[in-house]
């Protein structure tokens, strides 16, 4: 995405203005050369009146300090047992990182504050083993956080918590970020880590609805690095806890935050609650956008040319797939009730969302609509994507006899010689 393209950015600004983003930054990112650019991204978000809370980890620095001192540690990420030596190293690492983050924020002419807002209790005894100084988040001082946010300051929260007696506990930063995002009703929870996001079949999983993310975690957990298992697990919990969107992005990439927030395709993986992406029936005011959306595919003869009048006349047959109110896919289902047949047509997905399951969801949606209409046979005409329909959706090659009479006339008149595909619906 070209950040200079203000038109693209401005489509998002009204939705995010005065909303809260919780940004969880891994300790390793803070030492990366790109960290100053990440802070500049945060400065841009603040300039757009987006409220920011930063939660940071320290596992990378805990490992470094322990190695330098020759001190064995019981864990580095705030899970498992935290003995006294590990706690002392974690305190040193966390305090240093909080200071470095606040220094970087100040260099962008922004205000920040160390936010001592986490009340933690001991994790307790698990499997008969005392977890010692490992804690769990019990309470968050939301009034304090809101007072900082309302004064235009950026709260910086380390992976530490305190109980009523003043004892300090190590807490997992991913869990802290989740708890803060939920209690503040954040619009986004963004995990900034050292990997691009969730791997797919040779590509990146750009977006997953929370139910898909749960299935992905179940089937891929054993093959994922621990950092991604943690991020994905907490992202799923966030969506169930009322946070609309959780993101996993690579903080080593320049403009990572801006590209993820202000572009449809993003650069990482987004886990979203079910209301985020939706297929809806097209409306008349969508026609110009729809025709412009498919024009490249029409020019390459993947799709047949449609006039504005034709689309308006059949607008009730068209459906669009939206992400954040931006069109990323479309499909049409033209019914022929007398023949109990329906034609799947005008299937198109933007290049930015290819191989992310959008086309599959559109076809499945159209098939479900066809079944509701009592359709017994679906047809599709394709000159270039016929293998896609056959291999992915169970269509078989048919003949002109499978076409309703009116559709057959139009087919012969077009002289496109498209393959006729048929799928019988049980």
N, C-alpha and C positions, 0 to 999 in steps of 0.2 A: 504494500500500500504506500502511495506517496502521501506523506503527512501534509504536504502542501495543498492537497486536494481538500479544501475547506468544505466544499459541498458535501463530501462524504462524512466528514466529522460532524457537521451541523445537523445531520439527520439523527444523530444519537444524543446530542447535547441536551435537548429538552427532556428526554427521558431520564437522564442521569443527573441533571442539575439538582443540587441539595440532597442527593442520595449518598449513602455511605458505601465505600469500598473498603473491605478489609484485605490488606496485602500482606501475605505471609512470605517472608524472605529467608531462604536457607542461609546459614552462616557462610557456606562456601561462596555464595554469590557476592557477599559483601567484600570478599577479598579479590573478586574477579575484576579485570580491567574494565569491564562494561558497567560496573556498579555506578559510576558517576552519571552515565547515560540513563540508567534506571531511575536515578533521582531526578533527572531532568524530565523524564516521562511523568513522574509523580507531580512535579511542578506544573506541567501542562494540565494535568487533571485538576489540580487545585485552582488554576487560573480559570477553569470552567465551572467553578463552584461545586465541584465534587469533593465531598468530605472523605478524608483518608485516615485510616488507622493502620499502623505498621506493627506487625508481630514478627519477631525474628527468632531464628534458631541459633544454635551454637555448637552443634555436634562436630563440625569440621574443626573448629578451634579447640574444642575439648580434646579431640584426638591429638592435635598438634601439641598442645601444652603437656599432655600426659607423656607423649613421646619425648619431648625435650627434657622433662623432669625425670624420666625413667620411672614414672609412677603408674602402676597397673590400675586401670579403671574398670568399674563394674558394668557401666554402659555409657554410651555417648549421646543418646538422643532423648533422654528423659523417660525411657521405658525400662522395665526391669528394675533390678536392685540398684539403689544409689547409696553407696557407702560414704563415709565422711570425707575420704580423700577425693572421691569423684565430685562430691558436692562443692568442695573448696575450689577445685579446678573449674567446675561449671560456673561458679560465682565470678571468678576472675575473667573467664571467657565472655560471659553474658554482659558483665558491666563494661568491659572494653568495647564490645560490639555496639551496645546501646549508645555509648559515647561517640563512636565512629559514625553511626547513622545520623545522630543529631548534628554532628559536625558537617556532614555532607548536605543535610537539609538546610542548614544555615548558609552554606555556600550558594544555595539557590535563592537566597533572600526570603526564606520561609521560616516560620516559627515551629518549634516542636517541643515536646515535654516528655520526660520519663514518666510513664504511667504506672504507678504502683497501685494497681486496681484488682489484682488477682488474690482472692482468698483461697488458700489451698489447705486441704487436710491430707494426712498420710494416706497413701494408697492402701496400707494395711498389710495383712498377711494373706498371701496368695499361694495355694497349694502347700500350706504349712510353712512358707518362707516369708519372713518379714522383709518388706520392700524398703525399709529404713527411710531414707530421705527422698524417696520418690513420692510425689504428691499427685492429687487429682484436683481439678478445678471445682470448687464448691460454690463460689459466688463471685460476681463481677460488679464492681462499683460503676454502674451505668451512669449515675448522676455525675460522677467525676469525669467520665469519658465525654459525656455530652457537654459539660462545661468547657472542656478543652476544645472540642469540635466547634462549639458555638463561638469561641473566641478566635477561630481560624488557626488554631494550633493543630499539629499532627501528633497524636499520642503514639509513643514508641513503647511497645510492651515486650519485655524480655521473657524467656522461658523459665520464670521463677514465680513462686507464690509464697504467701506468708499466712500463718495461722494466727489465732487470737493471742497467742503467747509470744508472738514475734519470731517464731521459728521459721526457717527458710526451707522450702522444698523445691526440688527440680521437677518441672512439669514439661510435658511434650509440647513443642511449639505448634505442631499441626493441630493438636487438640485445643490449645489455647485459642488459635485463630478461629476454629469452628465455634467454640463457645462464645467468643466475642461477636462473630458474625450473626449468630442466632439471636443473642440478647439485644443487639443494636438494630435488628431487622435490616441487615445490610442488603444492598442490591446485588453485590458481587462478593465472592470470596475467591481471591486469586493467589494460588500457590506458585511462587517464583522459585524454581529449582534449577538443577543442572542438566535436565533432560528435556527433550522437545514436548513430550506428552505420551499418550498411550500408543504403542505400536499396533498396526493392523496388518493386513496382508500386503506387505511390501510398501505400505504407506502409513500416514499418521491418521489416527482416529480423530477427526476434527470435532465432531459433536456426537454426544450420546445422550439420549433421554435417560433418566435415572434408572428405569427398569432395565434398559440395555446395559447401563454401567454395572448394575448388580450382576447381570448374567456374564458380562465380560470379566468381572472380578472373580466370579466363581470358576470360570473355565481357564483363566490365565494367571491366577494368583501364584502358582508354583514357578512360573517362568518369568515373572516380573521382579525387578530389583526391589528391595525393601522400601526405598524412597518412594517409588510409584505406588506400591501397595498401600502405604500410609496415606499418601495424597488422595488416591482414589477412594479409599475407605472413608476418609473424612469428608470428601466432596459429596459422596452419596448421602452421608448423614446430614450434611448441610442442606441438601435439596429436600430431604424429608423434614428438616427442621424449619423450613420456611424461607430459606435463602434461594432465590430464583435460579441463580447460576453460580457454578463453581468452575474455576479454570485452573489448568496445570500448564505452565509455560516455562520456556527456557530463558532464564535471566542472563545468559551469556550472549544473547542476540540483541543487536542494536534495535531500539524502538520497540522492544518486545511488548511492553504494556500498551502502547498506543496502537500497535497493529492488532493486538488481541481485542481491545475494547472498541476500536473505531473502524473495523472492517468486518464484512460478513464472514469471510473465510477464516480470519484469525491466523495465529501461527502455532497454537498449541491445541490442547484438548479441552473442550467445554462439556461439563455435565450439567444438564438443565432439567428443571421441573417440567412436568408435562405441558404446562401452558406456554412454554417458550416457543416451540415450533408447532405450527398447526396447518392443517389443510382445510381450506374453506372454499365455499362456492364463490366463483368470480362475480364481480359486480360491473355494471356499465362503466363506472369510473376507472375500472382496471384495464379497459380495452386498449387504450393507447400504450400503456406500460407493457401489456401482454404482447402486443404486436411488435413493439420494439425489442422485447426480451427474446423473441424467437427469430428475429430477422436474419441473424447470421446462419442459423440452421436452415432457413428457407433459401438463402442464397446458395448454400452448399447442396441444396436439393435433398436434404435429409427429411425436411418437412414440406408439405404442400403449401403453396401460397394461399393465404386467407385474406379476404378484404375486411375492412372495418365493419361494413354492413353485414357480412356473413357471420362474423363473431358476435356482433350485437344481437342478431336474430337468434343465435343459439347460445346466448350467454349462460343460460341455465345449465348447459352441458359442461361448462368449463370449471375447473378447480385449480386453485393456486396453492403452492406450498410457501409459507412465509417463515422467515427467521427475523425476529425483531422488526416486524412489519416491512421487511424487504423481500421482494420476490426472488426465490431461488429455484423454483420448479413449477411446472404446470402439466395438466393432463385434461383431456376431454373424454366424455363418455356419451356417445350419441346413440340413443335407444331406437330400436325398430320394433315397437310392441307387437305388431301383427305376426312377426316372425320369431318373437321371443328371443331377439338377438340384440346385441349392443356392440358398437364399435369403439374400441380403445384408440384414441387419436391424440395428436398434438402433445405427445409425451416429450418433455424437454427439461433438462437440468442445467443450470449455469455451470460453466467450466470451473468456477471456484468451489463448487460443491459436488463435483464428480467423485465417484468411488466412496461416497460417504452414506450410502443407503437411501438417498432422497428418492431416486428413481424407483427403487424397490417399494418404498412406502406409498408412492403415488399409484403404482400399479396395483398393489394390494388394496389400497383404498378404493380404486375404481372397480376392482373385482367385487369388493364387499357391497358397493353401491349397486352393482349389476345384480347381485343375488337378491338384494332387497326389492328390486324391481321385478323379480321373477324371471330374469333372463336365464335361458338355458344354454346359450352359445355366445361366446365373445369372439369378435374378429378384430384383427389389426392388419393394416396394410403398411408395408415397410420396404423401402428400396435399399437401405443400408444397415439397418439395425435388426434384421430378421433373426440373426443368430442369437442376439441378446434375448429376444422374446422366447425363442425356442429353448435355450439353455437355462435361463433364469426363471421362467414362468410357466413352462410346460405347454407352450403353444406348438401346434403342428402345422405343417404346410397344407393348405387347402386349395380350393379351386374357385373359379367364378361362380359356380353353383352354390357356394356357401354364402354368397353375398345377397342381401335383400335386393329386390328388383330395382328400387330407386338408387341404391348404392352401386349396383352393377352398372347402371347407365353412366353414373358419374365416373366410375372407374375406367370404363372403356373410353369415355370422352377425354380423360386426362392424358392418356397414352403414356403414362409413367411406367407401366409394366411392373408395378410393385408386386412383391410377393404377398400372397394372401395367407394369413395365419389364422388358425382357429383353435379355440380352447372350449371344450364342453364343460359346463358347470354342473356338478352333481346336484 
